[in-house]
Each structure stands twice: as structure tokens, then as C-alpha cells.
């Protein structure tokens, strides 16, 4: 199977969006929650700040470390998306297209927000 530049672009954007979805987005917090501990600290002004720290041990620690690093998660998302694309093209392509459109839309939104700030 030959990969066109457009298909590669769609795969890249889909991988970007899936990675951001897993690592940062609020909607997937329930996926990340079992792999992190909440740690509260008091800063120099006396305000409490809550941090998420990956669990230390076992499989939860492994996934906590993975989900706290967008580079690591990005590699696994890229592998998953490429496998999905090449093995289940007819099912995968519409899903990847939606992720790619959402990814490009999020990039455009950031650029517009930056432009409006100036």
C-alpha cells in the first residue's frame, strides 16, 4: 500500500490530536486518574497548589509515567494509528480524519488566539 502526502498529513494530525487528548484534555481525565496521585503543596503566599504525580510502582507507575510525557505517549499513539490505518483502513480512515480535522482546528485556534493577543 502506497501512502500519499495527504494521507501522511492526516495520520500526523490524528496522532497529534490523540496524544493531546490522552495527555492533556479534561475529557480524558478519568483515563489518567488511576495512574496519578494528587499532591498538595502550599506556596510561599500560603495558597494551596495541587499537582498530579505519577504513581511510583508497577503497571500503574508505568502508565503514569507514560501519560505524563507527551513525547512517550505520542510514540505509542503514532504506532497505534499507523497499525490501525494499515490493518483496518476502511474502519480507521473516518476516525483518523475526524481526529485530524480536530487537530488542525486546535492548531488554528491557538494561532488565532495568539494573533488576537497582539
Backbone atoms as SQL, in Angstrom:
CREATE TABLE atoms (id INTEGER PRIMARY KEY, chain TEXT, resi INTEGER, resn TEXT, atom TEXT, x REAL, y REAL, z REAL);
INSERT INTO atoms VALUES
  (1, 'A', 1, 'UNK', 'N', 0.849, -1.179, 0.000),
  (2, 'A', 1, 'UNK', 'CA', 0.000, 0.000, 0.000),
  (3, 'A', 1, 'UNK', 'C', 0.895, 1.244, 0.000),
  (4, 'A', 2, 'UNK', 'N', 0.619, 2.136, -0.907),
  (5, 'A', 2, 'UNK', 'CA', 1.386, 3.371, -1.014),
  (6, 'A', 2, 'UNK', 'C', 0.689, 4.474, -0.215),
  (7, 'A', 3, 'UNK', 'N', 1.481, 5.247, 0.490),
  (8, 'A', 3, 'UNK', 'CA', 0.968, 6.315, 1.340),
  (9, 'A', 3, 'UNK', 'C', 1.172, 7.652, 0.634),
  (10, 'A', 4, 'UNK', 'N', 0.088, 8.382, 0.421),
  (11, 'A', 4, 'UNK', 'CA', 0.201, 9.693, -0.213),
  (12, 'A', 4, 'UNK', 'C', 0.572, 10.729, 0.843),
  (13, 'A', 5, 'UNK', 'N', 0.984, 11.919, 0.370),
  (14, 'A', 5, 'UNK', 'CA', 1.325, 13.004, 1.303),
  (15, 'A', 5, 'UNK', 'C', 0.106, 13.439, 2.096),
  (16, 'A', 6, 'UNK', 'N', -1.066, 13.436, 1.470),
  (17, 'A', 6, 'UNK', 'CA', -2.289, 13.814, 2.175),
  (18, 'A', 6, 'UNK', 'C', -2.602, 12.813, 3.284),
  (19, 'A', 7, 'UNK', 'N', -2.462, 11.533, 2.975),
  (20, 'A', 7, 'UNK', 'CA', -2.714, 10.502, 3.992),
  (21, 'A', 7, 'UNK', 'C', -1.716, 10.620, 5.143),
  (22, 'A', 8, 'UNK', 'N', -0.461, 10.882, 4.817),
  (23, 'A', 8, 'UNK', 'CA', 0.543, 11.075, 5.863),
  (24, 'A', 8, 'UNK', 'C', 0.184, 12.270, 6.737),
  (25, 'A', 9, 'UNK', 'N', -0.239, 13.356, 6.119),
  (26, 'A', 9, 'UNK', 'CA', -0.651, 14.553, 6.851),
  (27, 'A', 9, 'UNK', 'C', -1.819, 14.242, 7.784),
  (28, 'A', 10, 'UNK', 'N', -2.775, 13.466, 7.315),
  (29, 'A', 10, 'UNK', 'CA', -3.921, 13.069, 8.141),
  (30, 'A', 10, 'UNK', 'C', -3.457, 12.204, 9.310),
  (31, 'A', 11, 'UNK', 'N', -2.570, 11.271, 9.064),
  (32, 'A', 11, 'UNK', 'CA', -2.044, 10.413, 10.128),
  (33, 'A', 11, 'UNK', 'C', -1.287, 11.238, 11.160),
  (34, 'A', 12, 'UNK', 'N', -0.478, 12.176, 10.710),
  (35, 'A', 12, 'UNK', 'CA', 0.286, 13.030, 11.634),
  (36, 'A', 12, 'UNK', 'C', -0.649, 13.859, 12.506),
  (37, 'A', 13, 'UNK', 'N', -1.632, 14.506, 11.884),
  (38, 'A', 13, 'UNK', 'CA', -2.570, 15.317, 12.664),
  (39, 'A', 13, 'UNK', 'C', -3.406, 14.469, 13.616),
  (40, 'A', 14, 'UNK', 'N', -3.801, 13.287, 13.167),
  (41, 'A', 14, 'UNK', 'CA', -4.580, 12.391, 14.030),
  (42, 'A', 14, 'UNK', 'C', -3.746, 11.944, 15.228),
  (43, 'A', 15, 'UNK', 'N', -2.483, 11.649, 14.995),
  (44, 'A', 15, 'UNK', 'CA', -1.589, 11.257, 16.086),
  (45, 'A', 15, 'UNK', 'C', -1.406, 12.402, 17.075),
  (46, 'A', 16, 'UNK', 'N', -1.211, 13.605, 16.548),
  (47, 'A', 16, 'UNK', 'CA', -1.089, 14.797, 17.387),
  (48, 'A', 16, 'UNK', 'C', -2.329, 14.968, 18.268),
  (49, 'A', 17, 'UNK', 'N', -3.506, 14.865, 17.659),
  (50, 'A', 17, 'UNK', 'CA', -4.740, 15.104, 18.410),
  (51, 'A', 17, 'UNK', 'C', -4.982, 14.007, 19.443),
  (52, 'A', 18, 'UNK', 'N', -4.741, 12.751, 19.080),
  (53, 'A', 18, 'UNK', 'CA', -4.939, 11.649, 20.029),
  (54, 'A', 18, 'UNK', 'C', -3.983, 11.782, 21.211),
  (55, 'A', 19, 'UNK', 'N', -2.757, 12.173, 20.935),
  (56, 'A', 19, 'UNK', 'CA', -1.781, 12.370, 22.010),
  (57, 'A', 19, 'UNK', 'C', -2.247, 13.458, 22.967),
  (58, 'A', 20, 'UNK', 'N', -2.670, 14.592, 22.435),
  (59, 'A', 20, 'UNK', 'CA', -3.143, 15.692, 23.280),
  (60, 'A', 20, 'UNK', 'C', -4.388, 15.276, 24.056),
  (61, 'A', 21, 'UNK', 'N', -5.241, 14.517, 23.406),
  (62, 'A', 21, 'UNK', 'CA', -6.458, 14.044, 24.059),
  (63, 'A', 21, 'UNK', 'C', -6.126, 13.184, 25.277),
  (64, 'A', 22, 'UNK', 'N', -5.172, 12.289, 25.133),
  (65, 'A', 22, 'UNK', 'CA', -4.814, 11.392, 26.228),
  (66, 'A', 22, 'UNK', 'C', -4.010, 12.073, 27.334),
  (67, 'A', 23, 'UNK', 'N', -3.114, 12.989, 26.964),
  (68, 'A', 23, 'UNK', 'CA', -2.192, 13.562, 27.944),
  (69, 'A', 23, 'UNK', 'C', -2.755, 14.799, 28.631),
  (70, 'A', 24, 'UNK', 'N', -3.495, 15.634, 27.922),
  (71, 'A', 24, 'UNK', 'CA', -3.862, 16.939, 28.462),
  (72, 'A', 24, 'UNK', 'C', -5.353, 17.214, 28.651),
  (73, 'A', 25, 'UNK', 'N', -6.200, 16.699, 27.799),
  (74, 'A', 25, 'UNK', 'CA', -7.594, 17.136, 27.794),
  (75, 'A', 25, 'UNK', 'C', -8.374, 16.675, 29.021),
  (76, 'A', 26, 'UNK', 'N', -9.233, 17.555, 29.490),
  (77, 'A', 26, 'UNK', 'CA', -10.056, 17.291, 30.672),
  (78, 'A', 26, 'UNK', 'C', -10.992, 16.101, 30.453),
  (79, 'A', 27, 'UNK', 'N', -11.468, 15.945, 29.243),
  (80, 'A', 27, 'UNK', 'CA', -12.441, 14.897, 28.949),
  (81, 'A', 27, 'UNK', 'C', -11.881, 13.488, 29.191),
  (82, 'A', 28, 'UNK', 'N', -10.559, 13.339, 29.145),
  (83, 'A', 28, 'UNK', 'CA', -9.953, 12.026, 29.375),
  (84, 'A', 28, 'UNK', 'C', -9.284, 11.929, 30.751),
  (85, 'A', 29, 'UNK', 'N', -9.620, 12.827, 31.636),
  (86, 'A', 29, 'UNK', 'CA', -9.074, 12.806, 32.992),
  (87, 'A', 29, 'UNK', 'C', -9.357, 11.462, 33.677),
  (88, 'A', 30, 'UNK', 'N', -10.526, 10.901, 33.425),
  (89, 'A', 30, 'UNK', 'CA', -10.896, 9.623, 34.056),
  (90, 'A', 30, 'UNK', 'C', -9.958, 8.487, 33.631),
  (91, 'A', 31, 'UNK', 'N', -9.363, 8.588, 32.443),
  (92, 'A', 31, 'UNK', 'CA', -8.402, 7.574, 31.993),
  (93, 'A', 31, 'UNK', 'C', -7.088, 7.722, 32.751),
  (94, 'A', 32, 'UNK', 'N', -6.658, 8.964, 32.970),
  (95, 'A', 32, 'UNK', 'CA', -5.377, 9.222, 33.639),
  (96, 'A', 32, 'UNK', 'C', -5.457, 9.052, 35.156),
  (97, 'A', 33, 'UNK', 'N', -6.610, 9.305, 35.748),
  (98, 'A', 33, 'UNK', 'CA', -6.761, 9.359, 37.207),
  (99, 'A', 33, 'UNK', 'C', -6.192, 8.149, 37.960),
  (100, 'A', 34, 'UNK', 'N', -6.425, 6.914, 37.535),
  (101, 'A', 34, 'UNK', 'CA', -5.904, 5.768, 38.305),
  (102, 'A', 34, 'UNK', 'C', -4.377, 5.681, 38.357),
  (103, 'A', 35, 'UNK', 'N', -3.708, 6.420, 37.506),
  (104, 'A', 35, 'UNK', 'CA', -2.259, 6.300, 37.394),
  (105, 'A', 35, 'UNK', 'C', -1.497, 7.445, 38.057),
  (106, 'A', 36, 'UNK', 'N', -2.222, 8.346, 38.718),
  (107, 'A', 36, 'UNK', 'CA', -1.607, 9.507, 39.345),
  (108, 'A', 36, 'UNK', 'C', -2.089, 9.679, 40.781),
  (109, 'A', 37, 'UNK', 'N', -1.238, 10.273, 41.605),
  (110, 'A', 37, 'UNK', 'CA', -1.600, 10.690, 42.953),
  (111, 'A', 37, 'UNK', 'C', -1.655, 12.210, 42.962),
  (112, 'A', 38, 'UNK', 'N', -2.613, 12.758, 43.721),
  (113, 'A', 38, 'UNK', 'CA', -2.674, 14.205, 43.890),
  (114, 'A', 38, 'UNK', 'C', -1.816, 14.592, 45.079),
  (115, 'A', 39, 'UNK', 'N', -0.959, 15.578, 44.883),
  (116, 'A', 39, 'UNK', 'CA', -0.093, 16.071, 45.943),
  (117, 'A', 39, 'UNK', 'C', -0.390, 17.549, 46.128),
  (118, 'A', 40, 'UNK', 'N', -0.711, 17.936, 47.366),
  (119, 'A', 40, 'UNK', 'CA', -0.970, 19.340, 47.662),
  (120, 'A', 40, 'UNK', 'C', 0.248, 19.963, 48.318),
  (121, 'A', 41, 'UNK', 'N', 0.597, 21.145, 47.859),
  (122, 'A', 41, 'UNK', 'CA', 1.692, 21.897, 48.443),
  (123, 'A', 41, 'UNK', 'C', 1.210, 23.315, 48.692),
  (124, 'A', 42, 'UNK', 'N', 1.796, 23.932, 49.689),
  (125, 'A', 42, 'UNK', 'CA', 1.478, 25.315, 49.989),
  (126, 'A', 42, 'UNK', 'C', 2.637, 26.169, 49.483),
  (127, 'A', 43, 'UNK', 'N', 2.313, 27.158, 48.634),
  (128, 'A', 43, 'UNK', 'CA', 3.383, 28.000, 48.093),
  (129, 'A', 43, 'UNK', 'C', 3.754, 29.095, 49.091),
  (130, 'A', 44, 'UNK', 'N', 4.692, 29.959, 48.724),
  (131, 'A', 44, 'UNK', 'CA', 5.200, 30.990, 49.635),
  (132, 'A', 44, 'UNK', 'C', 4.151, 32.031, 50.001),
  (133, 'A', 45, 'UNK', 'N', 3.069, 32.133, 49.222),
  (134, 'A', 45, 'UNK', 'CA', 1.997, 33.082, 49.559),
  (135, 'A', 45, 'UNK', 'C', 0.913, 32.444, 50.417),
  (136, 'A', 46, 'UNK', 'N', 1.063, 31.155, 50.700),
  (137, 'A', 46, 'UNK', 'CA', 0.095, 30.459, 51.542),
  (138, 'A', 46, 'UNK', 'C', -1.043, 29.798, 50.787),
  (139, 'A', 47, 'UNK', 'N', -1.003, 29.838, 49.457),
  (140, 'A', 47, 'UNK', 'CA', -2.062, 29.215, 48.677),
  (141, 'A', 47, 'UNK', 'C', -1.716, 27.759, 48.382),
  (142, 'A', 48, 'UNK', 'N', -2.750, 26.930, 48.420),
  (143, 'A', 48, 'UNK', 'CA', -2.570, 25.511, 48.122),
  (144, 'A', 48, 'UNK', 'C', -2.528, 25.297, 46.615),
  (145, 'A', 49, 'UNK', 'N', -1.583, 24.495, 46.196),
  (146, 'A', 49, 'UNK', 'CA', -1.490, 24.088, 44.802),
  (147, 'A', 49, 'UNK', 'C', -1.522, 22.569, 44.757),
  (148, 'A', 50, 'UNK', 'N', -2.275, 22.044, 43.806),
  (149, 'A', 50, 'UNK', 'CA', -2.398, 20.603, 43.663),
  (150, 'A', 50, 'UNK', 'C', -1.659, 20.158, 42.407),
  (151, 'A', 51, 'UNK', 'N', -0.822, 19.143, 42.574),
  (152, 'A', 51, 'UNK', 'CA', -0.054, 18.587, 41.471),
  (153, 'A', 51, 'UNK', 'C', -0.426, 17.126, 41.286),
  (154, 'A', 52, 'UNK', 'N', -0.343, 16.671, 40.068),
  (155, 'A', 52, 'UNK', 'CA', -0.521, 15.253, 39.786),
  (156, 'A', 52, 'UNK', 'C', 0.860, 14.637, 39.608),
  (157, 'A', 53, 'UNK', 'N', 1.118, 13.578, 40.355),
  (158, 'A', 53, 'UNK', 'CA', 2.401, 12.890, 40.305),
  (159, 'A', 53, 'UNK', 'C', 2.134, 11.438, 39.939),
  (160, 'A', 54, 'UNK', 'N', 2.883, 10.940, 38.959),
  (161, 'A', 54, 'UNK', 'CA', 2.709, 9.556, 38.542),
  (162, 'A', 54, 'UNK', 'C', 3.003, 8.612, 39.703),
  (163, 'A', 55, 'UNK', 'N', 2.199, 7.570, 39.803),
  (164, 'A', 55, 'UNK', 'CA', 2.435, 6.568, 40.845),
  (165, 'A', 55, 'UNK', 'C', 3.830, 5.972, 40.659),
  (166, 'A', 56, 'UNK', 'N', 4.387, 5.451, 41.752),
  (167, 'A', 56, 'UNK', 'CA', 5.776, 5.023, 41.731),
  (168, 'A', 56, 'UNK', 'C', 6.018, 3.606, 41.240),
  (169, 'A', 57, 'UNK', 'N', 5.059, 2.722, 41.413),
  (170, 'A', 57, 'UNK', 'CA', 5.364, 1.302, 41.223),
  (171, 'A', 57, 'UNK', 'C', 4.417, 0.607, 40.252),
  (172, 'A', 58, 'UNK', 'N', 4.914, -0.507, 39.751),
  (173, 'A', 58, 'UNK', 'CA', 4.099, -1.434, 38.984),
  (174, 'A', 58, 'UNK', 'C', 3.561, -0.864, 37.689),
  (175, 'A', 59, 'UNK', 'N', 2.498, -1.503, 37.243),
  (176, 'A', 59, 'UNK', 'CA', 1.895, -1.136, 35.967),
  (177, 'A', 59, 'UNK', 'C', 1.288, 0.268, 36.029),
  (178, 'A', 60, 'UNK', 'N', 0.751, 0.645, 37.190),
  (179, 'A', 60, 'UNK', 'CA', 0.201, 1.996, 37.331),
  (180, 'A', 60, 'UNK', 'C', 1.301, 3.045, 37.239),
  (181, 'A', 61, 'UNK', 'N', 2.456, 2.735, 37.771),
  (182, 'A', 61, 'UNK', 'CA', 3.592, 3.644, 37.654),
  (183, 'A', 61, 'UNK', 'C', 4.061, 3.773, 36.213),
  (184, 'A', 62, 'UNK', 'N', 4.087, 2.646, 35.506),
  (185, 'A', 62, 'UNK', 'CA', 4.485, 2.662, 34.101),
  (186, 'A', 62, 'UNK', 'C', 3.547, 3.539, 33.284),
  (187, 'A', 63, 'UNK', 'N', 2.239, 3.302, 33.437),
  (188, 'A', 63, 'UNK', 'CA', 1.277, 4.097, 32.665),
  (189, 'A', 63, 'UNK', 'C', 1.229, 5.545, 33.137),
  (190, 'A', 64, 'UNK', 'N', 1.465, 5.778, 34.405),
  (191, 'A', 64, 'UNK', 'CA', 1.536, 7.149, 34.907),
  (192, 'A', 64, 'UNK', 'C', 2.683, 7.907, 34.273),
  (193, 'A', 65, 'UNK', 'N', 3.842, 7.270, 34.190),
  (194, 'A', 65, 'UNK', 'CA', 4.986, 7.891, 33.531),
  (195, 'A', 65, 'UNK', 'C', 4.698, 8.119, 32.050),
  (196, 'A', 66, 'UNK', 'N', 4.096, 7.136, 31.423),
  (197, 'A', 66, 'UNK', 'CA', 3.766, 7.244, 30.003),
  (198, 'A', 66, 'UNK', 'C', 2.808, 8.401, 29.751),
  (199, 'A', 67, 'UNK', 'N', 1.752, 8.491, 30.539),
  (200, 'A', 67, 'UNK', 'CA', 0.732, 9.518, 30.328),
  (201, 'A', 67, 'UNK', 'C', 1.164, 10.906, 30.783),
  (202, 'A', 68, 'UNK', 'N', 2.266, 11.001, 31.500),
  (203, 'A', 68, 'UNK', 'CA', 2.747, 12.318, 31.908),
  (204, 'A', 68, 'UNK', 'C', 3.759, 12.881, 30.907),
  (205, 'A', 69, 'UNK', 'N', 4.076, 12.128, 29.889),
  (206, 'A', 69, 'UNK', 'CA', 5.066, 12.553, 28.883),
  (207, 'A', 69, 'UNK', 'C', 4.416, 12.532, 27.498),
  (208, 'A', 70, 'UNK', 'N', 4.212, 13.715, 26.924),
  (209, 'A', 70, 'UNK', 'CA', 3.562, 13.731, 25.612),
  (210, 'A', 70, 'UNK', 'C', 4.453, 13.130, 24.526),
  (211, 'A', 71, 'UNK', 'N', 5.771, 13.155, 24.708),
  (212, 'A', 71, 'UNK', 'CA', 6.667, 12.530, 23.731),
  (213, 'A', 71, 'UNK', 'C', 6.468, 11.013, 23.733),
  (214, 'A', 72, 'UNK', 'N', 6.427, 10.429, 24.924),
  (215, 'A', 72, 'UNK', 'CA', 6.264, 8.972, 25.048),
  (216, 'A', 72, 'UNK', 'C', 4.891, 8.534, 24.540),
  (217, 'A', 73, 'UNK', 'N', 3.871, 9.230, 24.998),
  (218, 'A', 73, 'UNK', 'CA', 2.514, 8.890, 24.577),
  (219, 'A', 73, 'UNK', 'C', 2.367, 9.080, 23.074),
  (220, 'A', 74, 'UNK', 'N', 3.024, 10.107, 22.537),
  (221, 'A', 74, 'UNK', 'CA', 2.964, 10.366, 21.103),
  (222, 'A', 74, 'UNK', 'C', 3.509, 9.223, 20.264),
  (223, 'A', 75, 'UNK', 'N', 4.583, 8.612, 20.732),
  (224, 'A', 75, 'UNK', 'CA', 5.150, 7.470, 20.001),
  (225, 'A', 75, 'UNK', 'C', 4.146, 6.323, 19.971),
  (226, 'A', 76, 'UNK', 'N', 3.550, 6.006, 21.124),
  (227, 'A', 76, 'UNK', 'CA', 2.589, 4.908, 21.179),
  (228, 'A', 76, 'UNK', 'C', 1.328, 5.221, 20.395),
  (229, 'A', 77, 'UNK', 'N', 0.893, 6.474, 20.420),
  (230, 'A', 77, 'UNK', 'CA', -0.273, 6.868, 19.622),
  (231, 'A', 77, 'UNK', 'C', 0.032, 6.728, 18.129),
  (232, 'A', 78, 'UNK', 'N', 1.231, 7.125, 17.728),
  (233, 'A', 78, 'UNK', 'CA', 1.622, 7.009, 16.323),
  (234, 'A', 78, 'UNK', 'C', 1.653, 5.543, 15.888),
  (235, 'A', 79, 'UNK', 'N', 2.192, 4.685, 16.738),
  (236, 'A', 79, 'UNK', 'CA', 2.217, 3.249, 16.420),
  (237, 'A', 79, 'UNK', 'C', 0.798, 2.712, 16.279),
  (238, 'A', 80, 'UNK', 'N', -0.063, 3.071, 17.243),
  (239, 'A', 80, 'UNK', 'CA', -1.454, 2.615, 17.212),
  (240, 'A', 80, 'UNK', 'C', -2.165, 3.098, 15.950),
  (241, 'A', 81, 'UNK', 'N', -2.001, 4.370, 15.625),
  (242, 'A', 81, 'UNK', 'CA', -2.682, 4.944, 14.467),
  (243, 'A', 81, 'UNK', 'C', -2.163, 4.343, 13.168),
  (244, 'A', 82, 'UNK', 'N', -0.871, 4.157, 13.052),
  (245, 'A', 82, 'UNK', 'CA', -0.315, 3.540, 11.837),
  (246, 'A', 82, 'UNK', 'C', -0.805, 2.112, 11.664),
  (247, 'A', 83, 'UNK', 'N', -0.798, 1.352, 12.740),
  (248, 'A', 83, 'UNK', 'CA', -1.309, -0.025, 12.664),
  (249, 'A', 83, 'UNK', 'C', -2.783, -0.039, 12.286),
  (250, 'A', 84, 'UNK', 'N', -3.556, 0.829, 12.908),
  (251, 'A', 84, 'UNK', 'CA', -4.981, 0.921, 12.602),
  (252, 'A', 84, 'UNK', 'C', -5.187, 1.268, 11.133),
  (253, 'A', 85, 'UNK', 'N', -4.411, 2.225, 10.656),
  (254, 'A', 85, 'UNK', 'CA', -4.529, 2.677, 9.273),
  (255, 'A', 85, 'UNK', 'C', -4.205, 1.557, 8.288),
  (256, 'A', 86, 'UNK', 'N', -3.105, 0.848, 8.506),
  (257, 'A', 86, 'UNK', 'CA', -2.686, -0.162, 7.549),
  (258, 'A', 86, 'UNK', 'C', -3.448, -1.483, 7.667),
  (259, 'A', 87, 'UNK', 'N', -3.957, -1.804, 8.839),
  (260, 'A', 87, 'UNK', 'CA', -4.650, -3.081, 9.019),
  (261, 'A', 87, 'UNK', 'C', -6.157, -2.958, 8.799),
  (262, 'A', 88, 'UNK', 'N', -6.748, -1.860, 9.282),
  (263, 'A', 88, 'UNK', 'CA', -8.199, -1.682, 9.199),
  (264, 'A', 88, 'UNK', 'C', -8.543, -0.367, 8.492),
  (265, 'A', 89, 'UNK', 'N', -8.024, -0.166, 7.314),
  (266, 'A', 89, 'UNK', 'CA', -8.154, 1.101, 6.607),
  (267, 'A', 89, 'UNK', 'C', -9.602, 1.596, 6.524),
  (268, 'A', 90, 'UNK', 'N', -10.522, 0.751, 6.112),
  (269, 'A', 90, 'UNK', 'CA', -11.916, 1.179, 5.906),
  (270, 'A', 90, 'UNK', 'C', -12.581, 1.666, 7.188),
  (271, 'A', 91, 'UNK', 'N', -12.225, 1.073, 8.288),
  (272, 'A', 91, 'UNK', 'CA', -12.781, 1.498, 9.575),
  (273, 'A', 91, 'UNK', 'C', -11.990, 2.674, 10.126),
  (274, 'A', 92, 'UNK', 'N', -10.679, 2.631, 9.961),
  (275, 'A', 92, 'UNK', 'CA', -9.796, 3.621, 10.580),
  (276, 'A', 92, 'UNK', 'C', -9.860, 4.988, 9.918),
  (277, 'A', 93, 'UNK', 'N', -9.966, 5.039, 8.604),
  (278, 'A', 93, 'UNK', 'CA', -9.833, 6.319, 7.923),
  (279, 'A', 93, 'UNK', 'C', -10.839, 7.368, 8.391),
  (280, 'A', 94, 'UNK', 'N', -12.119, 7.050, 8.535),
  (281, 'A', 94, 'UNK', 'CA', -13.036, 8.085, 9.030),
  (282, 'A', 94, 'UNK', 'C', -12.688, 8.580, 10.442),
  (283, 'A', 95, 'UNK', 'N', -12.234, 7.680, 11.293),
  (284, 'A', 95, 'UNK', 'CA', -11.849, 8.060, 12.654),
  (285, 'A', 95, 'UNK', 'C', -10.617, 8.957, 12.620),
  (286, 'A', 96, 'UNK', 'N', -9.640, 8.567, 11.815),
  (287, 'A', 96, 'UNK', 'CA', -8.420, 9.361, 11.698),
  (288, 'A', 96, 'UNK', 'C', -8.698, 10.716, 11.079),
  (289, 'A', 97, 'UNK', 'N', -9.617, 10.757, 10.139),
  (290, 'A', 97, 'UNK', 'CA', -9.976, 12.027, 9.518),
  (291, 'A', 97, 'UNK', 'C', -10.600, 12.976, 10.540),
  (292, 'A', 98, 'UNK', 'N', -11.472, 12.471, 11.387),
  (293, 'A', 98, 'UNK', 'CA', -12.081, 13.296, 12.432),
  (294, 'A', 98, 'UNK', 'C', -11.006, 13.808, 13.400),
  (295, 'A', 99, 'UNK', 'N', -10.111, 12.926, 13.830),
  (296, 'A', 99, 'UNK', 'CA', -9.023, 13.355, 14.708),
  (297, 'A', 99, 'UNK', 'C', -8.132, 14.390, 14.026),
  (298, 'A', 100, 'UNK', 'N', -7.859, 14.201, 12.740),
  (299, 'A', 100, 'UNK', 'CA', -7.015, 15.141, 12.002),
  (300, 'A', 100, 'UNK', 'C', -7.676, 16.506, 11.878),
  (301, 'A', 101, 'UNK', 'N', -8.951, 16.526, 11.578),
  (302, 'A', 101, 'UNK', 'CA', -9.680, 17.802, 11.481),
  (303, 'A', 101, 'UNK', 'C', -9.681, 18.494, 12.835),
  (304, 'A', 102, 'UNK', 'N', -9.920, 17.742, 13.898),
  (305, 'A', 102, 'UNK', 'CA', -9.896, 18.319, 15.249),
  (306, 'A', 102, 'UNK', 'C', -8.502, 18.829, 15.603),
  (307, 'A', 103, 'UNK', 'N', -7.478, 18.098, 15.195),
  (308, 'A', 103, 'UNK', 'CA', -6.106, 18.531, 15.456),
  (309, 'A', 103, 'UNK', 'C', -5.766, 19.813, 14.734),
  (310, 'A', 104, 'UNK', 'N', -6.115, 19.890, 13.464),
  (311, 'A', 104, 'UNK', 'CA', -5.850, 21.103, 12.699),
  (312, 'A', 104, 'UNK', 'C', -6.671, 22.273, 13.238),
  (313, 'A', 105, 'UNK', 'N', -7.904, 22.008, 13.624),
  (314, 'A', 105, 'UNK', 'CA', -8.741, 23.061, 14.209),
  (315, 'A', 105, 'UNK', 'C', -8.136, 23.590, 15.503),
  (316, 'A', 106, 'UNK', 'N', -7.569, 22.721, 16.313),
  (317, 'A', 106, 'UNK', 'CA', -6.954, 23.180, 17.566),
  (318, 'A', 106, 'UNK', 'C', -5.700, 24.010, 17.292),
  (319, 'A', 107, 'UNK', 'N', -4.943, 23.642, 16.284),
  (320, 'A', 107, 'UNK', 'CA', -3.771, 24.432, 15.905),
  (321, 'A', 107, 'UNK', 'C', -4.205, 25.815, 15.420),
  (322, 'A', 108, 'UNK', 'N', -5.230, 25.851, 14.577),
  (323, 'A', 108, 'UNK', 'CA', -5.745, 27.132, 14.085),
  (324, 'A', 108, 'UNK', 'C', -6.248, 27.986, 15.240),
  (325, 'A', 109, 'UNK', 'N', -6.935, 27.368, 16.201),
  (326, 'A', 109, 'UNK', 'CA', -7.446, 28.114, 17.359),
  (327, 'A', 109, 'UNK', 'C', -6.318, 28.756, 18.155),
  (328, 'A', 110, 'UNK', 'N', -5.248, 28.017, 18.381),
  (329, 'A', 110, 'UNK', 'CA', -4.099, 28.573, 19.103),
  (330, 'A', 110, 'UNK', 'C', -3.497, 29.747, 18.329),
  (331, 'A', 111, 'UNK', 'N', -3.362, 29.592, 17.021),
  (332, 'A', 111, 'UNK', 'CA', -2.806, 30.670, 16.212),
  (333, 'A', 111, 'UNK', 'C', -3.708, 31.902, 16.225),
  (334, 'A', 112, 'UNK', 'N', -5.002, 31.714, 16.145),
  (335, 'A', 112, 'UNK', 'CA', -5.942, 32.842, 16.195),
  (336, 'A', 112, 'UNK', 'C', -5.874, 33.530, 17.555),
  (337, 'A', 113, 'UNK', 'N', -5.818, 32.767, 18.634),
  (338, 'A', 113, 'UNK', 'CA', -5.714, 33.354, 19.966),
  (339, 'A', 113, 'UNK', 'C', -4.431, 34.162, 20.103),
  (340, 'A', 114, 'UNK', 'N', -3.323, 33.653, 19.602),
  (341, 'A', 114, 'UNK', 'CA', -2.053, 34.382, 19.631),
  (342, 'A', 114, 'UNK', 'C', -2.145, 35.669, 18.813),
  (343, 'A', 115, 'UNK', 'N', -2.791, 35.568, 17.648),
  (344, 'A', 115, 'UNK', 'CA', -2.950, 36.729, 16.776),
  (345, 'A', 115, 'UNK', 'C', -3.810, 37.799, 17.438),
  (346, 'A', 116, 'UNK', 'N', -4.867, 37.386, 18.136),
  (347, 'A', 116, 'UNK', 'CA', -5.759, 38.334, 18.805),
  (348, 'A', 116, 'UNK', 'C', -5.111, 38.993, 20.019),
  (349, 'A', 117, 'UNK', 'N', -4.136, 38.318, 20.635),
  (350, 'A', 117, 'UNK', 'CA', -3.440, 38.886, 21.785),
  (351, 'A', 117, 'UNK', 'C', -2.531, 40.033, 21.395),
  (352, 'A', 118, 'UNK', 'N', -2.011, 40.021, 20.187),
  (353, 'A', 118, 'UNK', 'CA', -1.071, 41.068, 19.751),
  (354, 'A', 118, 'UNK', 'C', -1.733, 42.368, 19.496);
